[in-house]
Amino acid sequence: MPTTILNAILADSVEYMANKIENKMKELVKADGQNENDVRQVAIESVVQQTLKKHYVVVFNGDNYTEEYLEEAKRRGLPHLRLAPEALGAWDAPKNIDLLDRMKVSTRTEQEARSVVLRENFLGQLMTEANCQQLLVKNMVIPAALKHQAEISTSLKAVKEVMSGNYEEQEGAVVKIRDHIKALYRAADKMDQLIKEAHDSKLTIKDKFAKFHPELIAALTETRTVSDEIEEIIDADLWPLPRYSEVLFY
């Protein structure tokens, strides 16, 4: 798909330049009475210069993945599409539909159908990710966190029974895991509600995708963030999933 789009843009641009050069050559021949071959180079240089001046705003010779580029793009008024709904919105833009139709890549009806299919596939994959994450959280992460909480709570209680003293750090560890477990329960409940709402939604696929894509991304990120924080404080023997260090180095 990306290659198809890029090739269509290139073909359209080549046609645009060829027409501009041809028209410029006709103007020069008519004005000066010169031979067509004599004015070809002049016409090419003139059209290229005019086109570069008009569209040079899109040229950026730095690193397009840096914050510097984002600021520069914003200053120049260039689009920067970070999320799928924004990118698919560009797919539906009339000028882009006209481009692919004009280049005989796909008809307007085919583009409308692909627009629907792309959103259905993307949202379906996102829903699958959400359901898989819920299974991991409920069946593995939360049980492991509860075991860790029980172990350090039992350890703290046992120590307090045999000696007095300040146990602020140990008590803080119990409070910390408790708060993380509560946060993870809340995030999981929110995700359950969101999955059900998306599943039962009667919105059109375009409206459904625009509404639930950002909400699902936010919910996935929230749950992942809390789970990662739990991984950092839980007993390694209790953690049920491969740790980052294991994935990277083993």
Secondary structure, DSSP 8 states (H G I E B T S, - for coil): -HHHHHHHHHHHHHHHHHHHHHHHHHHHHHHH---HHHHHHHHHHHHHHHHHHHHGGG---S-TTSHHHHHHHHHHT-----SHHHHHHHHT-HHHHHHHHHTTS--HHHHHHHHHHHHHHHHHHHHHHHHHHHHHIIIIIHHHHHHHHHHHHHHHHHHHHH--S--HHHHHHHHHHHHHHHHHHHHHHHHHHHHHHHHH--S-HHHHHHHHHHHHHHHHHHHHHHHHHHHHHS-TTT--S--HHHHHH-
